[in-house]
Amino acid sequence: MNDGPGEKIMTARDAASKGVERQISLPFSKAFEIAWKGLMVRLWRSLITMGGIVLAIAFLVSMWTNQEIVKALKAVPESDPSKEALDTAMKGQFSNSEKRSIRTGVLAGPGNEVREAIQNKLVSAAEYNFVLLGDNVSDISRAIQSDIDVLIIYDIPDGYRVQKVLDAISEFVLEGGGLVIMGCDPVPAGVSEQNAGQPAFEEAFQELLPARPTAEKIQVDAQQYSPLHSKSMAVADWASAPKMEYSISGLRPGAKPYVTDGGASGKPLVVYRKIGKGRALQFLATYPTSKEVADWTLNGKFLDACLLWTGERVLKEDSPEIRLSWLVILSLLVCVVGITNSMLMSVTERIREIGTMKCLGALDGFIVKLFVIESSLHGIFGTMVGVILGFSAAFLLAFFKYSALENAEDAKFNPAEAAPIVACEESLTMQQALTIATSQVAASMAKPLEVTVKRNHYTIRYFPGMPILKRAIAAWCIGAVLSVIAAIYPAYRAAKMQPVDAMRVDE
């Protein structure tokens, strides 16, 4: 039946053949407008949510800002006239209690003068703690297993070449200790003792070393050293290294060169190997105890480079930066949870609103867009405030913390300049000339000496602007990304809501 003249009823088949027209998708500006109005309606909740973001980002930025300022102040060259005053201002800011020192033991034969020199160096350095290993096998084994972090071996005395000491060294390295072998062959063959059917001590000990020595030798001078992209080895002053003889050694499985001779073949001079949880590093010099080599090892900071690399695990475990990083991560996680919770509450409160929009034709993508925009606004504004707050707090703290008083004399009395010029006239008697000179000297000394005392704020003078700007941008990106991540589940839940179910919910 027709409803009127000329009208034709569309059957289901006709509708299917014609197809359903594409639904209209609202523009981004409309989604932003609705999201902004949602924030304004729930202003106090939005401020509380942003408060969590502000505190987390402020904590992160303050830590990064302080790190960059300290790094810039430490990088001031020795030639800078304010270096001494700056070191005085920074003195005591980094107490030994903040970072555990590397407990170091030395194993060397009797009469080895290098051992005493190393002991004196380690005792005077705040970052190291020298440990006496003892004078018998039992004490040495116990000290190696429980009292030290890094063991330096020049040579092992014949009386200590027993299985108990070998087991102690092996367990020490496997459990995370650092082993520094100074020399290509700390246990020469032919002088070890046998232990009840066990292999010779030197054969078993060689298995711990990164390299196996050979009879081939090379001479290397200061211009030939090539550290292989190692920050630790870069600490050493290779330019002042003396000409040394090295043993051409074959690398054991897992061993890698740390320093080479710089030639085409790249013969290894310093090699390392990770054993279990620990590390072993070997200096392949033939005569490491010679005076010239030993002096460079200590004064050229090569020993420092070895200890820093092998003791890196200890420094990382007790680093205050690591602890602060964990606190920052926890605060960011709390921030994400807070945003997610706030957005879920917003979804619950707006069930009827979401149902109405979907009944009017809003697509799932539009609903997701609404909540992602709302969460992003939380993140953008909260991060901006957090960056400003964190930077301001860290800068003000460093501004007053790293400063010192400096004296500047604007005028000084110079006797040579103040000396009067008295005309030598025959008419003046000696008494008259002396009287005139005395009065002129008194007049010049009566001029007041002006001394200016000013406080020098090193944070402003050596302010690392670009690194801090990069950190601030990174923090802003982190805050924005975390806000979007926190909105994923609430937005998905809102988009999958059925309009019929949403409209049935009572206010």
Contacts in CASP RR format, 6 or more apart in sequence:
PFRMAT RR
TARGET T0000
AUTHOR 0000-0000-0000
METHOD contacts of the structure
MODEL  1
MNDGPGEKIMTARDAASKGVERQISLPFSKAFEIAWKGLMVRLWRSLITM
GGIVLAIAFLVSMWTNQEIVKALKAVPESDPSKEALDTAMKGQFSNSEKR
SIRTGVLAGPGNEVREAIQNKLVSAAEYNFVLLGDNVSDISRAIQSDIDV
LIIYDIPDGYRVQKVLDAISEFVLEGGGLVIMGCDPVPAGVSEQNAGQPA
FEEAFQELLPARPTAEKIQVDAQQYSPLHSKSMAVADWASAPKMEYSISG
LRPGAKPYVTDGGASGKPLVVYRKIGKGRALQFLATYPTSKEVADWTLNG
KFLDACLLWTGERVLKEDSPEIRLSWLVILSLLVCVVGITNSMLMSVTER
IREIGTMKCLGALDGFIVKLFVIESSLHGIFGTMVGVILGFSAAFLLAFF
KYSALENAEDAKFNPAEAAPIVACEESLTMQQALTIATSQVAASMAKPLE
VTVKRNHYTIRYFPGMPILKRAIAAWCIGAVLSVIAAIYPAYRAAKMQPV
DAMRVDE
1 9 0 8 1.000
2 8 0 8 1.000
2 9 0 8 1.000
3 9 0 8 1.000
10 18 0 8 1.000
23 361 0 8 1.000
23 363 0 8 1.000
24 361 0 8 1.000
25 363 0 8 1.000
25 366 0 8 1.000
26 362 0 8 1.000
26 366 0 8 1.000
28 369 0 8 1.000
31 366 0 8 1.000
31 369 0 8 1.000
31 370 0 8 1.000
31 373 0 8 1.000
32 373 0 8 1.000
34 370 0 8 1.000
35 370 0 8 1.000
35 371 0 8 1.000
35 373 0 8 1.000
35 374 0 8 1.000
35 377 0 8 1.000
36 377 0 8 1.000
38 374 0 8 1.000
39 46 0 8 1.000
39 374 0 8 1.000
39 377 0 8 1.000
39 378 0 8 1.000
42 346 0 8 1.000
42 349 0 8 1.000
45 342 0 8 1.000
45 345 0 8 1.000
45 346 0 8 1.000
46 342 0 8 1.000
46 378 0 8 1.000
48 342 0 8 1.000
49 338 0 8 1.000
49 339 0 8 1.000
49 342 0 8 1.000
49 378 0 8 1.000
50 378 0 8 1.000
50 379 0 8 1.000
50 381 0 8 1.000
50 382 0 8 1.000
50 385 0 8 1.000
51 382 0 8 1.000
52 334 0 8 1.000
52 335 0 8 1.000
52 338 0 8 1.000
53 335 0 8 1.000
53 339 0 8 1.000
53 378 0 8 1.000
53 379 0 8 1.000
53 382 0 8 1.000
53 383 0 8 1.000
53 386 0 8 1.000
53 479 0 8 1.000
53 483 0 8 1.000
54 382 0 8 1.000
54 383 0 8 1.000
54 385 0 8 1.000
54 386 0 8 1.000
54 389 0 8 1.000
55 331 0 8 1.000
55 335 0 8 1.000
55 386 0 8 1.000
56 328 0 8 1.000
56 331 0 8 1.000
56 332 0 8 1.000
56 334 0 8 1.000
56 335 0 8 1.000
57 335 0 8 1.000
57 382 0 8 1.000
57 383 0 8 1.000
57 386 0 8 1.000
57 387 0 8 1.000
57 390 0 8 1.000
57 475 0 8 1.000
57 478 0 8 1.000
57 479 0 8 1.000
58 385 0 8 1.000
58 386 0 8 1.000
58 387 0 8 1.000
58 389 0 8 1.000
58 390 0 8 1.000
58 393 0 8 1.000
59 327 0 8 1.000
59 328 0 8 1.000
59 331 0 8 1.000
59 390 0 8 1.000
60 328 0 8 1.000
60 331 0 8 1.000
60 332 0 8 1.000
60 475 0 8 1.000
60 478 0 8 1.000
61 386 0 8 1.000
61 387 0 8 1.000
61 389 0 8 1.000
61 390 0 8 1.000
61 391 0 8 1.000
61 394 0 8 1.000
61 471 0 8 1.000
61 472 0 8 1.000
61 475 0 8 1.000
62 390 0 8 1.000
62 391 0 8 1.000
62 393 0 8 1.000
62 394 0 8 1.000
63 324 0 8 1.000
63 325 0 8 1.000
63 328 0 8 1.000
63 394 0 8 1.000
64 468 0 8 1.000
64 471 0 8 1.000
64 475 0 8 1.000
65 390 0 8 1.000
65 391 0 8 1.000
65 394 0 8 1.000
65 395 0 8 1.000
65 398 0 8 1.000
65 468 0 8 1.000
65 471 0 8 1.000
66 394 0 8 1.000
66 397 0 8 1.000
66 398 0 8 1.000
67 321 0 8 1.000
68 464 0 8 1.000
68 467 0 8 1.000
68 468 0 8 1.000
68 471 0 8 1.000
69 394 0 8 1.000
69 395 0 8 1.000
69 398 0 8 1.000
69 402 0 8 1.000
69 459 0 8 1.000
69 463 0 8 1.000
69 464 0 8 1.000
69 468 0 8 1.000
71 464 0 8 1.000
71 467 0 8 1.000
72 462 0 8 1.000
72 463 0 8 1.000
72 464 0 8 1.000
72 467 0 8 1.000
73 86 0 8 1.000
73 90 0 8 1.000
73 402 0 8 1.000
73 458 0 8 1.000
73 459 0 8 1.000
73 462 0 8 1.000
74 90 0 8 1.000
76 82 0 8 1.000
76 83 0 8 1.000
76 86 0 8 1.000
76 462 0 8 1.000
77 83 0 8 1.000
80 86 0 8 1.000
82 406 0 8 1.000
82 456 0 8 1.000
82 458 0 8 1.000
82 461 0 8 1.000
85 404 0 8 1.000
85 406 0 8 1.000
85 456 0 8 1.000
86 402 0 8 1.000
86 404 0 8 1.000
86 458 0 8 1.000
88 404 0 8 1.000
89 401 0 8 1.000
89 402 0 8 1.000
89 403 0 8 1.000
89 404 0 8 1.000
89 458 0 8 1.000
90 402 0 8 1.000
93 401 0 8 1.000
93 402 0 8 1.000
96 126 0 8 1.000
98 320 0 8 1.000
99 127 0 8 1.000
99 315 0 8 1.000
99 318 0 8 1.000
99 319 0 8 1.000
99 320 0 8 1.000
100 314 0 8 1.000
100 315 0 8 1.000
100 317 0 8 1.000
100 318 0 8 1.000
101 126 0 8 1.000
101 127 0 8 1.000
101 128 0 8 1.000
101 129 0 8 1.000
102 127 0 8 1.000
102 128 0 8 1.000
102 129 0 8 1.000
102 149 0 8 1.000
102 150 0 8 1.000
102 307 0 8 1.000
102 311 0 8 1.000
102 314 0 8 1.000
102 315 0 8 1.000
103 129 0 8 1.000
103 131 0 8 1.000
103 147 0 8 1.000
103 148 0 8 1.000
103 149 0 8 1.000
103 150 0 8 1.000
103 314 0 8 1.000
104 122 0 8 1.000
104 128 0 8 1.000
104 129 0 8 1.000
104 130 0 8 1.000
104 131 0 8 1.000
104 148 0 8 1.000
104 149 0 8 1.000
104 150 0 8 1.000
104 151 0 8 1.000
104 152 0 8 1.000
104 307 0 8 1.000
105 130 0 8 1.000
105 131 0 8 1.000
105 132 0 8 1.000
105 133 0 8 1.000
105 143 0 8 1.000
105 148 0 8 1.000
105 150 0 8 1.000
105 151 0 8 1.000
105 152 0 8 1.000
106 115 0 8 1.000
106 118 0 8 1.000
106 119 0 8 1.000
106 130 0 8 1.000
106 133 0 8 1.000
106 151 0 8 1.000
106 152 0 8 1.000
106 153 0 8 1.000
106 154 0 8 1.000
107 133 0 8 1.000
107 140 0 8 1.000
107 151 0 8 1.000
107 152 0 8 1.000
107 153 0 8 1.000
107 154 0 8 1.000
107 155 0 8 1.000
107 156 0 8 1.000
107 160 0 8 1.000
108 114 0 8 1.000
108 115 0 8 1.000
108 153 0 8 1.000
108 154 0 8 1.000
108 155 0 8 1.000
109 115 0 8 1.000
109 154 0 8 1.000
109 155 0 8 1.000
109 156 0 8 1.000
109 157 0 8 1.000
110 157 0 8 1.000
112 154 0 8 1.000
112 155 0 8 1.000
112 289 0 8 1.000
113 289 0 8 1.000
113 294 0 8 1.000
114 154 0 8 1.000
114 182 0 8 1.000
114 288 0 8 1.000
114 289 0 8 1.000
114 294 0 8 1.000
114 297 0 8 1.000
115 154 0 8 1.000
117 294 0 8 1.000
117 298 0 8 1.000
118 152 0 8 1.000
118 298 0 8 1.000
118 303 0 8 1.000
119 130 0 8 1.000
121 128 0 8 1.000
121 298 0 8 1.000
121 303 0 8 1.000
122 128 0 8 1.000
122 129 0 8 1.000
122 130 0 8 1.000
123 130 0 8 1.000
128 307 0 8 1.000
131 143 0 8 1.000
131 147 0 8 1.000
131 148 0 8 1.000
132 143 0 8 1.000
133 139 0 8 1.000
133 140 0 8 1.000
133 143 0 8 1.000
133 144 0 8 1.000
133 148 0 8 1.000
134 140 0 8 1.000
134 143 0 8 1.000
137 159 0 8 1.000
137 160 0 8 1.000
137 162 0 8 1.000
137 164 0 8 1.000
137 165 0 8 1.000
138 164 0 8 1.000
140 160 0 8 1.000
140 165 0 8 1.000
140 168 0 8 1.000
141 164 0 8 1.000
141 165 0 8 1.000
141 167 0 8 1.000
141 168 0 8 1.000
142 168 0 8 1.000
144 151 0 8 1.000
144 165 0 8 1.000
144 168 0 8 1.000
144 169 0 8 1.000
144 172 0 8 1.000
145 168 0 8 1.000
145 171 0 8 1.000
145 172 0 8 1.000
148 172 0 8 1.000
149 177 0 8 1.000
149 178 0 8 1.000
149 311 0 8 1.000
149 314 0 8 1.000
150 177 0 8 1.000
150 178 0 8 1.000
150 179 0 8 1.000
150 180 0 8 1.000
150 307 0 8 1.000
150 310 0 8 1.000
150 311 0 8 1.000
151 169 0 8 1.000
151 172 0 8 1.000
151 177 0 8 1.000
151 178 0 8 1.000
151 179 0 8 1.000
151 180 0 8 1.000
152 180 0 8 1.000
152 182 0 8 1.000
152 303 0 8 1.000
152 306 0 8 1.000
153 179 0 8 1.000
153 180 0 8 1.000
153 181 0 8 1.000
153 182 0 8 1.000
153 186 0 8 1.000
154 182 0 8 1.000
154 183 0 8 1.000
154 186 0 8 1.000
154 288 0 8 1.000
154 289 0 8 1.000
155 186 0 8 1.000
155 187 0 8 1.000
156 165 0 8 1.000
156 186 0 8 1.000
156 187 0 8 1.000
156 205 0 8 1.000
158 191 0 8 1.000
158 192 0 8 1.000
158 193 0 8 1.000
159 193 0 8 1.000
161 187 0 8 1.000
161 191 0 8 1.000
161 192 0 8 1.000
161 193 0 8 1.000
161 201 0 8 1.000
161 202 0 8 1.000
161 205 0 8 1.000
162 193 0 8 1.000
162 195 0 8 1.000
162 201 0 8 1.000
163 195 0 8 1.000
163 198 0 8 1.000
163 201 0 8 1.000
166 201 0 8 1.000
166 204 0 8 1.000
166 205 0 8 1.000
169 179 0 8 1.000
169 205 0 8 1.000
169 208 0 8 1.000
170 208 0 8 1.000
172 178 0 8 1.000
172 179 0 8 1.000
173 179 0 8 1.000
173 208 0 8 1.000
173 275 0 8 1.000
173 276 0 8 1.000
173 278 0 8 1.000
173 279 0 8 1.000
173 280 0 8 1.000
174 275 0 8 1.000
174 276 0 8 1.000
174 277 0 8 1.000
174 278 0 8 1.000
175 277 0 8 1.000
175 278 0 8 1.000
176 276 0 8 1.000
176 277 0 8 1.000
176 278 0 8 1.000
176 279 0 8 1.000
176 313 0 8 1.000
177 277 0 8 1.000
177 278 0 8 1.000
177 279 0 8 1.000
177 310 0 8 1.000
177 311 0 8 1.000
177 313 0 8 1.000
178 278 0 8 1.000
178 279 0 8 1.000
178 280 0 8 1.000
178 281 0 8 1.000
178 310 0 8 1.000
178 311 0 8 1.000
179 208 0 8 1.000
179 275 0 8 1.000
179 278 0 8 1.000
179 279 0 8 1.000
179 280 0 8 1.000
179 281 0 8 1.000
179 310 0 8 1.000
180 280 0 8 1.000
180 281 0 8 1.000
180 282 0 8 1.000
180 283 0 8 1.000
180 306 0 8 1.000
180 307 0 8 1.000
180 310 0 8 1.000
181 209 0 8 1.000
181 280 0 8 1.000
181 281 0 8 1.000
181 282 0 8 1.000
181 283 0 8 1.000
182 283 0 8 1.000
182 285 0 8 1.000
182 288 0 8 1.000
182 289 0 8 1.000
182 297 0 8 1.000
183 282 0 8 1.000
183 283 0 8 1.000
183 284 0 8 1.000
183 285 0 8 1.000
183 286 0 8 1.000
183 288 0 8 1.000
184 211 0 8 1.000
184 213 0 8 1.000
184 246 0 8 1.000
184 247 0 8 1.000
184 249 0 8 1.000
184 282 0 8 1.000
184 284 0 8 1.000
184 285 0 8 1.000
184 286 0 8 1.000
185 213 0 8 1.000
185 247 0 8 1.000
186 205 0 8 1.000
187 201 0 8 1.000
187 202 0 8 1.000
187 205 0 8 1.000
187 206 0 8 1.000
188 202 0 8 1.000
189 200 0 8 1.000
189 202 0 8 1.000
190 200 0 8 1.000
190 202 0 8 1.000
192 200 0 8 1.000
192 201 0 8 1.000
192 202 0 8 1.000
193 201 0 8 1.000
194 200 0 8 1.000
195 201 0 8 1.000
198 204 0 8 1.000
206 212 0 8 1.000
207 252 0 8 1.000
208 275 0 8 1.000
208 280 0 8 1.000
209 252 0 8 1.000
209 273 0 8 1.000
209 280 0 8 1.000
209 282 0 8 1.000
210 251 0 8 1.000
210 252 0 8 1.000
210 254 0 8 1.000
210 255 0 8 1.000
210 271 0 8 1.000
210 272 0 8 1.000
210 273 0 8 1.000
210 280 0 8 1.000
210 281 0 8 1.000
210 282 0 8 1.000
211 249 0 8 1.000
211 250 0 8 1.000
211 251 0 8 1.000
211 252 0 8 1.000
211 255 0 8 1.000
211 268 0 8 1.000
211 271 0 8 1.000
211 282 0 8 1.000
211 284 0 8 1.000
212 249 0 8 1.000
212 250 0 8 1.000
212 252 0 8 1.000
213 247 0 8 1.000
213 249 0 8 1.000
213 284 0 8 1.000
214 247 0 8 1.000
214 248 0 8 1.000
214 249 0 8 1.000
214 250 0 8 1.000
216 247 0 8 1.000
216 248 0 8 1.000
217 245 0 8 1.000
217 246 0 8 1.000
217 247 0 8 1.000
217 248 0 8 1.000
217 286 0 8 1.000
218 245 0 8 1.000
218 246 0 8 1.000
218 248 0 8 1.000
218 261 0 8 1.000
218 267 0 8 1.000
219 243 0 8 1.000
219 244 0 8 1.000
219 245 0 8 1.000
219 246 0 8 1.000
220 243 0 8 1.000
220 244 0 8 1.000
220 245 0 8 1.000
220 246 0 8 1.000
220 261 0 8 1.000
220 269 0 8 1.000
221 241 0 8 1.000
221 242 0 8 1.000
221 243 0 8 1.000
222 238 0 8 1.000
222 239 0 8 1.000
222 240 0 8 1.000
222 241 0 8 1.000
222 242 0 8 1.000
222 243 0 8 1.000
224 261 0 8 1.000
224 262 0 8 1.000
224 263 0 8 1.000
225 238 0 8 1.000
225 241 0 8 1.000
225 259 0 8 1.000
225 260 0 8 1.000
225 261 0 8 1.000
225 262 0 8 1.000
225 269 0 8 1.000
226 259 0 8 1.000
226 260 0 8 1.000
226 261 0 8 1.000
226 262 0 8 1.000
226 263 0 8 1.000
226 266 0 8 1.000
227 233 0 8 1.000
227 234 0 8 1.000
227 236 0 8 1.000
227 238 0 8 1.000
227 258 0 8 1.000
227 259 0 8 1.000
228 257 0 8 1.000
228 258 0 8 1.000
228 259 0 8 1.000
228 260 0 8 1.000
230 258 0 8 1.000
230 259 0 8 1.000
230 309 0 8 1.000
232 305 0 8 1.000
232 306 0 8 1.000
232 308 0 8 1.000
232 309 0 8 1.000
232 312 0 8 1.000
233 258 0 8 1.000
233 259 0 8 1.000
233 270 0 8 1.000
233 305 0 8 1.000
233 309 0 8 1.000
234 305 0 8 1.000
235 301 0 8 1.000
235 304 0 8 1.000
235 305 0 8 1.000
235 308 0 8 1.000
236 300 0 8 1.000
236 301 0 8 1.000
236 302 0 8 1.000
236 304 0 8 1.000
236 305 0 8 1.000
237 296 0 8 1.000
237 300 0 8 1.000
237 301 0 8 1.000
237 302 0 8 1.000
238 259 0 8 1.000
240 296 0 8 1.000
240 300 0 8 1.000
241 296 0 8 1.000
241 300 0 8 1.000
241 302 0 8 1.000
242 292 0 8 1.000
242 293 0 8 1.000
242 296 0 8 1.000
244 285 0 8 1.000
244 286 0 8 1.000
244 287 0 8 1.000
244 293 0 8 1.000
245 285 0 8 1.000
245 286 0 8 1.000
245 287 0 8 1.000
246 261 0 8 1.000
246 267 0 8 1.000
246 269 0 8 1.000
246 284 0 8 1.000
246 285 0 8 1.000
246 286 0 8 1.000
247 284 0 8 1.000
247 285 0 8 1.000
247 286 0 8 1.000
248 267 0 8 1.000
249 268 0 8 1.000
249 271 0 8 1.000
249 284 0 8 1.000
250 268 0 8 1.000
251 257 0 8 1.000
251 268 0 8 1.000
251 271 0 8 1.000
252 273 0 8 1.000
254 273 0 8 1.000
254 274 0 8 1.000
255 271 0 8 1.000
255 272 0 8 1.000
255 273 0 8 1.000
256 271 0 8 1.000
256 272 0 8 1.000
256 273 0 8 1.000
257 266 0 8 1.000
257 268 0 8 1.000
257 269 0 8 1.000
257 270 0 8 1.000
257 271 0 8 1.000
258 268 0 8 1.000
258 270 0 8 1.000
258 271 0 8 1.000
258 272 0 8 1.000
258 281 0 8 1.000
258 309 0 8 1.000
259 268 0 8 1.000
259 269 0 8 1.000
259 270 0 8 1.000
260 266 0 8 1.000
260 267 0 8 1.000
260 268 0 8 1.000
260 269 0 8 1.000
261 267 0 8 1.000
261 269 0 8 1.000
268 284 0 8 1.000
269 283 0 8 1.000
269 284 0 8 1.000
269 285 0 8 1.000
270 281 0 8 1.000
270 282 0 8 1.000
270 283 0 8 1.000
270 284 0 8 1.000
271 281 0 8 1.000
271 282 0 8 1.000
271 284 0 8 1.000
272 279 0 8 1.000
272 280 0 8 1.000
272 281 0 8 1.000
272 282 0 8 1.000
272 309 0 8 1.000
273 279 0 8 1.000
273 280 0 8 1.000
273 281 0 8 1.000
274 280 0 8 1.000
277 313 0 8 1.000
278 313 0 8 1.000
279 309 0 8 1.000
279 310 0 8 1.000
279 311 0 8 1.000
279 312 0 8 1.000
279 313 0 8 1.000
280 310 0 8 1.000
281 306 0 8 1.000
281 309 0 8 1.000
281 310 0 8 1.000
283 302 0 8 1.000
283 306 0 8 1.000
285 293 0 8 1.000
287 293 0 8 1.000
288 294 0 8 1.000
288 297 0 8 1.000
296 302 0 8 1.000
297 303 0 8 1.000
308 315 0 8 1.000
316 322 0 8 1.000
332 478 0 8 1.000
332 482 0 8 1.000
335 479 0 8 1.000
335 482 0 8 1.000
336 482 0 8 1.000
336 485 0 8 1.000
336 486 0 8 1.000
337 486 0 8 1.000
338 486 0 8 1.000
339 375 0 8 1.000
339 378 0 8 1.000
339 379 0 8 1.000
339 482 0 8 1.000
339 483 0 8 1.000
339 486 0 8 1.000
339 487 0 8 1.000
340 486 0 8 1.000
340 487 0 8 1.000
340 489 0 8 1.000
340 490 0 8 1.000
342 378 0 8 1.000
343 371 0 8 1.000
343 374 0 8 1.000
343 375 0 8 1.000
343 486 0 8 1.000
343 487 0 8 1.000
343 490 0 8 1.000
343 491 0 8 1.000
344 489 0 8 1.000
344 490 0 8 1.000
344 493 0 8 1.000
346 371 0 8 1.000
346 374 0 8 1.000
346 490 0 8 1.000
347 354 0 8 1.000
347 371 0 8 1.000
347 490 0 8 1.000
347 493 0 8 1.000
347 494 0 8 1.000
350 494 0 8 1.000
351 497 0 8 1.000
351 502 0 8 1.000
351 505 0 8 1.000
352 502 0 8 1.000
352 503 0 8 1.000
352 505 0 8 1.000
352 507 0 8 1.000
354 367 0 8 1.000
354 494 0 8 1.000
354 497 0 8 1.000
354 502 0 8 1.000
355 497 0 8 1.000
355 499 0 8 1.000
355 502 0 8 1.000
355 503 0 8 1.000
356 502 0 8 1.000
356 503 0 8 1.000
357 366 0 8 1.000
357 367 0 8 1.000
358 367 0 8 1.000
358 497 0 8 1.000
358 499 0 8 1.000
358 502 0 8 1.000
359 499 0 8 1.000
359 503 0 8 1.000
364 495 0 8 1.000
364 496 0 8 1.000
365 495 0 8 1.000
367 491 0 8 1.000
367 494 0 8 1.000
367 495 0 8 1.000
367 497 0 8 1.000
368 491 0 8 1.000
368 492 0 8 1.000
368 494 0 8 1.000
368 495 0 8 1.000
370 491 0 8 1.000
370 494 0 8 1.000
371 487 0 8 1.000
371 490 0 8 1.000
371 491 0 8 1.000
371 494 0 8 1.000
372 484 0 8 1.000
372 487 0 8 1.000
372 488 0 8 1.000
372 491 0 8 1.000
374 487 0 8 1.000
375 483 0 8 1.000
375 484 0 8 1.000
375 486 0 8 1.000
375 487 0 8 1.000
375 490 0 8 1.000
375 491 0 8 1.000
376 480 0 8 1.000
376 483 0 8 1.000
376 484 0 8 1.000
376 487 0 8 1.000
378 483 0 8 1.000
379 479 0 8 1.000
379 480 0 8 1.000
379 482 0 8 1.000
379 483 0 8 1.000
380 476 0 8 1.000
380 480 0 8 1.000
380 483 0 8 1.000
382 479 0 8 1.000
383 475 0 8 1.000
383 476 0 8 1.000
383 478 0 8 1.000
383 479 0 8 1.000
383 480 0 8 1.000
383 483 0 8 1.000
384 476 0 8 1.000
386 475 0 8 1.000
387 472 0 8 1.000
387 475 0 8 1.000
387 476 0 8 1.000
391 468 0 8 1.000
391 472 0 8 1.000
395 459 0 8 1.000
398 459 0 8 1.000
399 457 0 8 1.000
399 459 0 8 1.000
399 460 0 8 1.000
401 459 0 8 1.000
402 457 0 8 1.000
402 458 0 8 1.000
402 459 0 8 1.000
403 455 0 8 1.000
403 456 0 8 1.000
403 457 0 8 1.000
403 458 0 8 1.000
403 459 0 8 1.000
404 455 0 8 1.000
404 456 0 8 1.000
404 458 0 8 1.000
405 453 0 8 1.000
405 454 0 8 1.000
405 455 0 8 1.000
405 456 0 8 1.000
406 453 0 8 1.000
406 454 0 8 1.000
406 455 0 8 1.000
406 456 0 8 1.000
407 451 0 8 1.000
407 452 0 8 1.000
407 453 0 8 1.000
408 451 0 8 1.000
408 452 0 8 1.000
408 453 0 8 1.000
408 454 0 8 1.000
409 449 0 8 1.000
409 450 0 8 1.000
409 451 0 8 1.000
409 452 0 8 1.000
410 450 0 8 1.000
410 451 0 8 1.000
410 452 0 8 1.000
411 447 0 8 1.000
411 449 0 8 1.000
411 450 0 8 1.000
412 449 0 8 1.000
413 444 0 8 1.000
413 445 0 8 1.000
413 447 0 8 1.000
413 449 0 8 1.000
418 441 0 8 1.000
418 444 0 8 1.000
418 445 0 8 1.000
419 441 0 8 1.000
420 436 0 8 1.000
420 437 0 8 1.000
420 440 0 8 1.000
420 441 0 8 1.000
420 444 0 8 1.000
422 433 0 8 1.000
422 436 0 8 1.000
422 437 0 8 1.000
422 440 0 8 1.000
424 433 0 8 1.000
428 436 0 8 1.000
END
